[in-house]
Amino acid sequence: MLKFFFMIIFLMPLCFLKKMFWLVQMSMFIMFFIFSMLTINIMNYCNLGYMLGCDLISFGLILLSICICSLMIMASEKLYKYGFFIKFFMMNVIFLLIMLFMTFCTMNLFMFYLFFEGSLIPVLLLIIGWGYQPERLQAGMYLLFYTLFVSLPLLMGVFYMFNEMNCMMMYFLKFYDYNIYMLYFSMVMAFLVKMPMYFSHLWLPKAHVEAPISGSMILAGIMLKLGGYGLIRMLIFLQKISLNLNILWIIISLVGGFYISLKCLCQIDIKSLIAYSSVAHMGMVIGGIMTMNYWGYVGSYILMIGHGLCSSGLFCLANISFERLQTRGMMMSKGMLNFMPSMSLWWFLLLSSSMAAPPSLNLMGEISLINSLISWSFLSMIMLMMITFFSATYSLYLYSYTQHGEYSLGLYSFYMGLSREFLLLTLHWLPLNLLILKIDYFMIWF
């Protein structure tokens, strides 16, 4: 794992040379292919060394991180065109990739905490530095304080565990089972806010709406997955107490997912709607992880990967129309089918994946999660029906509202989709729908 770490480190000097924008992007893409060739032992940690290692969960999420970071640079061509602090931007993206890479592949609990919180800084810089409106400062503060408020208890919990068992290796945590209420809440809350769970989700739509395209992509693609990854790791040693208390989070997530789905139908801002839909999807993921059964873990992992690609692609589409219209409002973005018919196909493909149509990964993930939640309690079927129905409803609402109807007469200059944009969307959609062919890797683990 260290070789990849050094490969990312040595990309940093390239940022400060002239005209290296696309070279950095291509280097990250090459790294994605090299990393995907790693042999992974499905049952255990592998590629061990210097407290770094990866199992299947880490492997998928690191691949997703490298992929989304390279696509972020590809989507931010406008910054390159205008030379808007481009070297600092690339440096920021690479620093973020280092943080994410280390978060997912470290096996030490304290190191995990350190990089988990460290990944907040580059995202904050992205929002405050390259955001669009003055409200980005408020959005940055929301992001910072929501996350930091619950991260101190997590640090206390980590220290308490080290004090108890003189070991911080995640692999050895499975030999312990703590039954302490304070420890449970301190270890779990940080990840639930990061997901974000309903009631602690207010920072997410704000951050998404104010962030530049690269910030939105990384927030939707990876930052929400940090919470799910942390929960999967932490619930190993909180099994006994989780069986008593997890019902609380499942109820909040499922009812919250239903409320958020209704909230999506009230949105008039494209980015805001996609951000709220992320909260609904993550509600199902939290429910699946909290059932603590095999289907739940598998389904949450698949849906995290699927949602990372799908949501990131939708934000790219929202940005493509924003660059042409200079507005994110749905009223002004009507009738896009007249101007960009081929882009309309991509809207359809990504929104159909978002509502879990076959052959997307989202479908497999949602089937597994529905399986796990209904086997946990038959009553959860009511909320799951509502969430899946309204998921299709707001996806169709977004599609029909933006693509059909009378276009605004204020559009006096327009240009069609660029090959770079089509490539960007293809690289989101292809893995999302082709990975279903290798679903056995996702389903057969532990």
C-alpha positions as CSV (number, residue, x, y, z in Angstrom):
1,M,0.0,0.0,0.0
2,L,3.0,2.3,0.6
3,K,3.9,2.3,-3.0
4,F,0.6,3.9,-3.9
5,F,1.0,6.4,-1.1
6,F,4.3,7.5,-2.5
7,M,2.9,7.6,-6.0
8,I,0.3,10.2,-4.8
9,I,3.0,12.1,-2.8
10,F,5.2,12.4,-6.0
11,L,2.2,13.9,-7.9
12,M,2.5,17.0,-5.7
13,P,5.5,18.6,-7.3
14,L,3.8,18.2,-10.7
15,C,1.1,20.6,-9.6
16,F,3.5,23.5,-9.5
17,L,5.0,23.0,-13.0
18,K,3.4,24.8,-15.9
19,K,0.7,23.1,-18.0
20,M,0.6,19.9,-15.9
21,F,-3.2,20.0,-15.3
22,W,-4.0,17.1,-17.7
23,L,-0.8,15.2,-16.8
24,V,-1.8,15.0,-13.1
25,Q,-5.3,13.9,-14.1
26,M,-3.9,11.1,-16.4
27,S,-1.4,10.0,-13.7
28,M,-4.3,9.5,-11.3
29,F,-6.2,7.6,-13.9
30,I,-3.2,5.3,-14.5
31,M,-2.9,4.8,-10.7
32,F,-6.6,3.8,-10.7
33,F,-5.8,1.0,-13.2
34,I,-2.6,-0.1,-11.4
35,F,-4.5,-0.3,-8.1
36,S,-7.4,-2.2,-9.6
37,M,-4.9,-4.9,-10.6
38,L,-4.0,-5.7,-7.0
39,T,-4.8,-9.2,-5.9
40,I,-7.3,-9.1,-3.0
41,N,-7.8,-11.8,-0.5
42,I,-11.6,-11.6,0.0
43,M,-11.6,-13.1,3.4
44,N,-8.8,-11.2,5.2
45,Y,-6.5,-8.2,5.2
46,C,-3.8,-8.3,2.5
47,N,-1.0,-6.1,1.1
48,L,0.1,-5.5,4.7
49,G,3.0,-3.3,5.8
50,Y,3.6,-0.3,8.1
51,M,0.2,-0.5,9.7
52,L,-1.4,-0.3,6.2
53,G,-3.4,-3.0,4.7
54,C,-6.6,-3.5,2.7
55,D,-9.5,-5.9,2.7
56,L,-12.4,-5.9,0.2
57,I,-14.3,-3.0,1.8
58,S,-11.2,-0.8,1.8
59,F,-10.3,-1.9,-1.7
60,G,-13.6,-0.8,-3.3
61,L,-13.6,2.5,-1.5
62,I,-10.0,3.4,-2.3
63,L,-10.7,2.6,-6.0
64,L,-13.7,4.8,-5.8
65,S,-11.6,7.6,-4.2
66,I,-8.9,7.5,-6.9
67,C,-11.6,7.4,-9.6
68,I,-13.6,10.3,-8.3
69,C,-10.5,12.5,-7.6
70,S,-9.3,12.1,-11.2
71,L,-12.8,12.8,-12.5
72,M,-13.0,15.9,-10.3
73,I,-10.0,17.4,-12.1
74,M,-11.6,16.5,-15.4
75,A,-14.8,18.2,-14.4
76,S,-13.0,21.4,-13.3
77,E,-11.7,22.4,-16.7
78,K,-13.3,25.8,-16.3
79,L,-10.8,26.6,-13.5
80,Y,-7.9,25.6,-15.9
81,K,-9.4,27.7,-18.7
82,Y,-9.5,30.9,-16.5
83,G,-6.3,30.0,-14.5
84,F,-8.2,30.4,-11.2
85,F,-5.6,29.3,-8.6
86,I,-5.2,26.1,-10.5
87,K,-2.0,24.9,-8.9
88,F,-3.4,25.3,-5.4
89,F,-6.5,23.5,-6.6
90,M,-4.6,20.5,-7.8
91,M,-2.5,20.4,-4.7
92,N,-5.7,20.4,-2.6
93,V,-7.2,17.5,-4.6
94,I,-4.0,15.4,-4.2
95,F,-3.9,16.2,-0.5
96,L,-7.5,15.1,-0.2
97,L,-6.7,11.9,-2.0
98,I,-3.9,11.2,0.4
99,M,-6.2,11.7,3.4
100,L,-8.9,9.4,1.9
101,F,-6.4,6.7,0.8
102,M,-4.9,6.6,4.3
103,T,-8.3,6.6,6.0
104,F,-9.4,3.5,4.1
105,C,-6.1,1.6,4.2
106,T,-4.9,2.2,7.7
107,M,-5.5,-0.5,10.3
108,N,-4.7,1.6,13.3
109,L,-7.7,3.1,15.0
110,F,-6.1,6.4,16.0
111,M,-4.5,6.8,12.5
112,F,-8.0,6.2,11.1
113,Y,-9.4,9.0,13.3
114,L,-6.6,11.3,12.3
115,F,-7.1,10.9,8.6
116,F,-10.9,10.7,8.9
117,E,-10.9,14.2,10.4
118,G,-8.1,15.4,8.2
119,S,-10.1,14.9,5.1
120,L,-12.4,17.7,6.3
121,I,-9.8,20.4,5.7
122,P,-9.3,20.1,1.9
123,V,-13.1,19.8,1.4
124,L,-13.6,23.0,3.5
125,L,-10.9,24.7,1.4
126,L,-12.7,23.6,-1.8
127,I,-16.0,25.0,-0.7
128,I,-14.7,28.3,0.7
129,G,-12.1,28.9,-2.0
130,W,-13.9,27.9,-5.2
131,G,-17.6,28.1,-4.2
132,Y,-20.0,30.4,-6.1
133,Q,-21.9,32.6,-3.6
134,P,-21.0,34.5,-0.4
135,E,-23.1,31.9,1.6
136,R,-20.3,29.4,1.1
137,L,-18.7,30.7,4.3
138,Q,-21.8,29.8,6.2
139,A,-21.9,26.4,4.4
140,G,-18.3,25.8,5.4
141,M,-19.0,26.6,9.0
142,Y,-22.0,24.2,9.0
143,L,-19.8,21.4,7.6
144,L,-17.0,22.1,10.1
145,F,-19.0,22.5,13.3
146,Y,-21.5,19.6,12.6
147,T,-18.5,17.3,12.1
148,L,-16.3,18.6,14.8
149,F,-19.0,18.6,17.5
150,V,-19.2,14.8,17.4
151,S,-15.6,14.1,16.6
152,L,-14.2,14.9,20.1
153,P,-16.3,12.1,21.7
154,L,-14.9,9.7,19.1
155,L,-11.4,10.6,20.0
156,M,-12.2,10.1,23.7
157,G,-13.6,6.7,22.8
158,V,-10.5,5.7,20.9
159,F,-8.3,6.7,23.8
160,Y,-10.5,4.8,26.2
161,M,-10.2,1.6,24.1
162,F,-6.4,1.9,23.9
163,N,-6.3,2.3,27.7
164,E,-8.4,-0.8,28.1
165,M,-6.7,-3.2,25.7
166,N,-3.3,-1.6,24.8
167,C,-4.0,-2.3,21.1
168,M,-5.5,-0.2,18.3
169,M,-5.4,-2.6,15.4
170,M,-8.8,-2.9,13.8
171,Y,-8.2,-6.6,13.1
172,F,-7.9,-7.5,16.8
173,L,-11.0,-5.6,17.8
174,K,-13.2,-8.5,17.0
175,F,-11.9,-10.3,20.1
176,Y,-13.6,-7.6,22.3
177,D,-17.2,-6.8,23.0
178,Y,-17.9,-3.7,25.0
179,N,-21.3,-3.1,26.7
180,I,-20.9,0.6,27.6
181,Y,-23.5,3.1,26.6
182,M,-21.2,6.1,26.6
183,L,-18.6,4.3,24.4
184,Y,-21.3,3.2,22.0
185,F,-22.7,6.7,21.5
186,S,-19.3,8.4,21.3
187,M,-18.1,5.8,18.7
188,V,-21.2,5.8,16.5
189,M,-22.4,9.5,16.5
190,A,-19.4,10.8,14.5
191,F,-20.1,8.5,11.6
192,L,-23.9,9.0,11.7
193,V,-23.4,12.8,11.3
194,K,-20.9,12.2,8.5
195,M,-23.4,9.9,6.6
196,P,-25.5,12.1,7.3
197,M,-28.4,10.7,9.3
198,Y,-31.7,12.5,9.3
199,F,-31.8,15.2,12.0
200,S,-28.0,15.8,11.5
201,H,-28.2,16.3,7.8
202,L,-28.6,20.1,7.5
203,W,-24.9,20.7,6.7
204,L,-25.1,18.5,3.5
205,P,-27.5,20.4,1.2
206,K,-25.9,23.7,2.2
207,A,-22.4,22.4,1.5
208,H,-23.5,20.9,-1.8
209,V,-25.3,24.0,-3.1
210,E,-22.4,26.3,-2.3
211,A,-19.6,23.9,-3.3
212,P,-18.0,24.0,-6.8
213,I,-18.4,20.9,-9.0
214,S,-15.3,19.3,-7.6
215,G,-16.5,19.8,-4.0
216,S,-19.9,18.4,-4.8
217,M,-18.4,15.3,-6.5
218,I,-16.1,14.5,-3.6
219,L,-18.8,15.2,-1.0
220,A,-21.3,12.9,-2.7
221,G,-18.8,10.4,-3.9
222,I,-16.6,9.7,-1.0
223,M,-17.2,11.9,2.1
224,L,-20.6,10.3,2.9
225,K,-19.0,6.8,2.5
226,L,-16.5,7.6,5.3
227,G,-19.4,7.3,7.7
228,G,-20.6,4.0,6.4
229,Y,-17.0,2.6,6.4
230,G,-16.5,3.8,10.0
231,L,-19.7,2.2,11.2
232,I,-18.9,-1.2,9.6
233,R,-15.5,-1.1,11.4
234,M,-16.8,0.1,14.8
235,L,-19.8,-2.2,15.2
236,I,-17.4,-5.2,15.3
237,F,-16.6,-4.6,19.0
238,L,-20.0,-3.1,20.0
239,Q,-22.1,-6.1,19.0
240,K,-23.9,-6.8,22.3
241,I,-25.0,-3.2,23.0
242,S,-25.8,-2.7,19.3
243,L,-28.5,-5.4,19.4
244,N,-30.3,-3.3,22.0
245,L,-29.8,0.2,20.7
246,N,-29.6,0.0,16.9
247,I,-33.4,0.0,16.6
248,L,-33.2,3.8,17.3
249,W,-31.0,4.6,14.3
250,I,-33.0,2.3,12.0
251,I,-36.3,4.0,12.8
252,I,-34.8,7.5,12.5
253,S,-33.1,6.6,9.2
254,L,-36.2,4.9,7.6
255,V,-38.7,7.6,8.6
256,G,-36.2,10.3,7.8
257,G,-35.5,8.8,4.4
258,F,-39.3,9.0,3.7
259,Y,-39.5,12.6,4.8
260,I,-36.5,13.6,2.8
261,S,-38.0,11.9,-0.3
262,L,-41.0,14.1,0.1
263,K,-38.7,17.1,0.7
264,C,-37.1,16.4,-2.7
265,L,-40.4,16.9,-4.4
266,C,-40.5,20.5,-3.0
267,Q,-37.0,21.5,-4.3
268,I,-36.6,24.1,-7.1
269,D,-32.8,23.9,-7.1
270,I,-31.3,21.0,-9.1
271,K,-28.2,20.6,-6.9
272,S,-30.3,20.8,-3.8
273,L,-32.6,18.0,-5.0
274,I,-29.7,15.7,-5.8
275,A,-28.2,16.5,-2.3
276,Y,-31.4,15.6,-0.5
277,S,-31.7,12.4,-2.5
278,S,-28.3,11.4,-1.2
279,V,-29.6,11.7,2.4
280,A,-32.5,9.4,1.5
281,H,-30.1,6.8,0.0
282,M,-27.8,7.0,3.0
283,G,-30.8,6.5,5.3
284,M,-31.2,3.0,3.7
285,V,-27.5,2.4,4.1
286,I,-27.5,3.2,7.8
287,G,-30.5,1.0,8.2
288,G,-28.7,-1.9,6.5
289,I,-25.5,-1.6,8.6
290,M,-27.5,-1.3,11.8
291,T,-29.4,-4.5,11.2
292,M,-25.9,-6.1,11.6
293,N,-26.7,-9.1,9.3
294,Y,-24.9,-10.3,6.2
295,W,-27.4,-8.9,3.7
296,G,-27.3,-5.5,5.4
297,Y,-23.5,-5.3,5.3
298,V,-23.2,-6.5,1.7
299,G,-26.1,-4.2,0.5
300,S,-24.7,-1.1,2.3
301,Y,-21.3,-1.7,0.7
302,I,-22.7,-2.1,-2.8
303,L,-25.1,0.9,-2.5
304,M,-22.2,3.0,-1.2
305,I,-20.1,2.3,-4.3
306,G,-23.1,2.7,-6.6
307,H,-24.3,5.9,-5.0
308,G,-20.8,7.3,-5.1
309,L,-20.6,7.0,-8.9
310,C,-24.3,7.8,-9.6
311,S,-24.6,10.9,-7.4
312,S,-21.2,12.3,-8.6
313,G,-22.4,11.9,-12.2
314,L,-25.7,13.7,-11.5
315,F,-23.7,16.6,-10.0
316,C,-21.6,16.7,-13.1
317,L,-24.8,17.0,-15.2
318,A,-26.1,19.8,-13.0
319,N,-22.8,21.6,-13.4
320,I,-22.9,21.1,-17.2
321,S,-26.3,22.9,-17.4
322,F,-25.1,25.5,-14.9
323,E,-22.1,26.4,-17.0
324,R,-24.4,27.2,-19.9
325,L,-27.4,28.8,-18.2
326,Q,-25.6,30.4,-15.1
327,T,-28.5,29.2,-13.0
328,R,-29.4,26.1,-11.0
329,G,-33.1,26.9,-10.8
330,M,-35.5,24.4,-12.4
331,M,-37.8,27.1,-13.8
332,M,-34.9,28.5,-15.9
333,S,-33.5,25.1,-16.9
334,K,-36.6,23.8,-18.6
335,G,-36.6,22.5,-22.2
336,M,-33.0,21.3,-22.3
337,L,-34.1,18.5,-24.7
338,N,-34.3,21.2,-27.4
339,F,-30.7,22.3,-26.9
340,M,-28.8,19.2,-25.8
341,P,-30.6,16.1,-26.9
342,S,-27.6,13.8,-26.3
343,M,-27.1,15.2,-22.8
344,S,-30.7,14.4,-22.2
345,L,-29.8,10.7,-22.7
346,W,-27.2,11.0,-19.9
347,W,-29.7,12.6,-17.6
348,F,-32.0,9.7,-18.2
349,L,-29.3,7.0,-17.8
350,L,-28.0,8.4,-14.5
351,L,-31.4,9.2,-13.0
352,S,-32.6,5.7,-13.9
353,S,-29.5,4.3,-12.0
354,S,-30.4,6.7,-9.1
355,M,-33.8,5.2,-8.8
356,A,-32.3,1.7,-8.9
357,A,-33.2,0.5,-12.3
358,P,-31.4,-2.6,-13.7
359,P,-28.5,-3.2,-14.5
360,S,-27.1,-0.6,-12.0
361,L,-25.3,-1.4,-8.8
362,N,-27.9,0.6,-6.9
363,L,-30.5,-2.1,-7.7
364,M,-28.4,-4.9,-6.3
365,G,-27.6,-2.8,-3.2
366,E,-31.3,-1.8,-2.6
367,I,-32.5,-5.4,-3.0
368,S,-29.9,-6.6,-0.4
369,L,-30.9,-3.7,2.0
370,I,-34.6,-4.4,1.6
371,N,-33.9,-8.1,2.2
372,S,-31.9,-7.3,5.4
373,L,-34.4,-4.8,6.8
374,I,-37.5,-6.9,6.2
375,S,-35.8,-9.9,7.8
376,W,-35.0,-7.7,10.8
377,S,-38.6,-6.5,11.1
378,F,-41.6,-6.9,8.8
379,L,-42.9,-3.5,9.7
380,S,-40.0,-1.8,8.0
381,M,-41.6,-2.8,4.7
382,I,-44.0,0.2,4.9
383,M,-41.2,2.8,5.0
384,L,-39.1,0.9,2.4
385,M,-42.1,0.9,0.0
386,M,-42.4,4.7,0.5
387,I,-38.7,5.4,0.0
388,T,-38.4,3.3,-3.1
389,F,-41.6,4.7,-4.7
390,F,-40.7,8.3,-4.0
391,S,-37.1,7.7,-5.1
392,A,-38.5,7.0,-8.6
393,T,-40.9,9.9,-8.2
394,Y,-38.4,12.7,-7.6
395,S,-36.0,11.2,-10.2
396,L,-38.8,11.5,-12.8
397,Y,-39.8,14.9,-11.5
398,L,-36.2,16.2,-12.0
399,Y,-35.9,14.6,-15.4
400,S,-39.2,15.8,-16.8
401,Y,-38.9,19.3,-15.3
402,T,-35.4,20.0,-16.7
403,Q,-35.7,18.2,-20.1
404,H,-39.2,19.0,-21.2
405,G,-41.3,22.2,-21.4
406,E,-40.9,25.6,-22.8
407,Y,-37.3,26.8,-22.7
408,S,-36.4,30.2,-21.3
409,L,-36.3,33.1,-23.9
410,G,-33.4,34.5,-21.9
411,L,-31.0,32.0,-23.6
412,Y,-29.3,34.0,-26.2
413,S,-26.0,32.0,-26.5
414,F,-25.6,28.3,-26.1
415,Y,-23.2,25.5,-27.0
416,M,-23.6,21.8,-27.2
417,G,-21.9,19.1,-25.0
418,L,-18.1,18.8,-25.3
419,S,-16.3,15.5,-25.8
420,R,-14.7,16.0,-22.4
421,E,-18.1,16.2,-20.7
422,F,-19.4,13.1,-22.5
423,L,-16.2,11.2,-21.5
424,L,-16.7,12.4,-17.9
425,L,-20.3,11.0,-17.8
426,T,-19.3,7.8,-19.5
427,L,-16.7,7.1,-16.9
428,H,-19.3,7.5,-14.2
429,W,-22.0,5.4,-15.9
430,L,-19.9,2.5,-17.2
431,P,-18.5,1.2,-13.9
432,L,-21.9,1.8,-12.3
433,N,-23.6,-0.6,-14.7
434,L,-20.8,-3.0,-15.7
435,L,-19.8,-3.9,-12.1
436,I,-23.0,-5.8,-11.9
437,L,-21.3,-8.5,-14.0
438,K,-18.8,-9.1,-11.2
439,I,-21.4,-8.9,-8.4
440,D,-20.0,-12.1,-6.8
441,Y,-17.0,-10.1,-5.6
442,F,-19.4,-7.8,-3.7
443,M,-21.7,-10.5,-2.4
444,I,-19.3,-13.3,-1.2
445,W,-17.1,-11.9,1.6
446,F,-16.6,-12.3,5.4
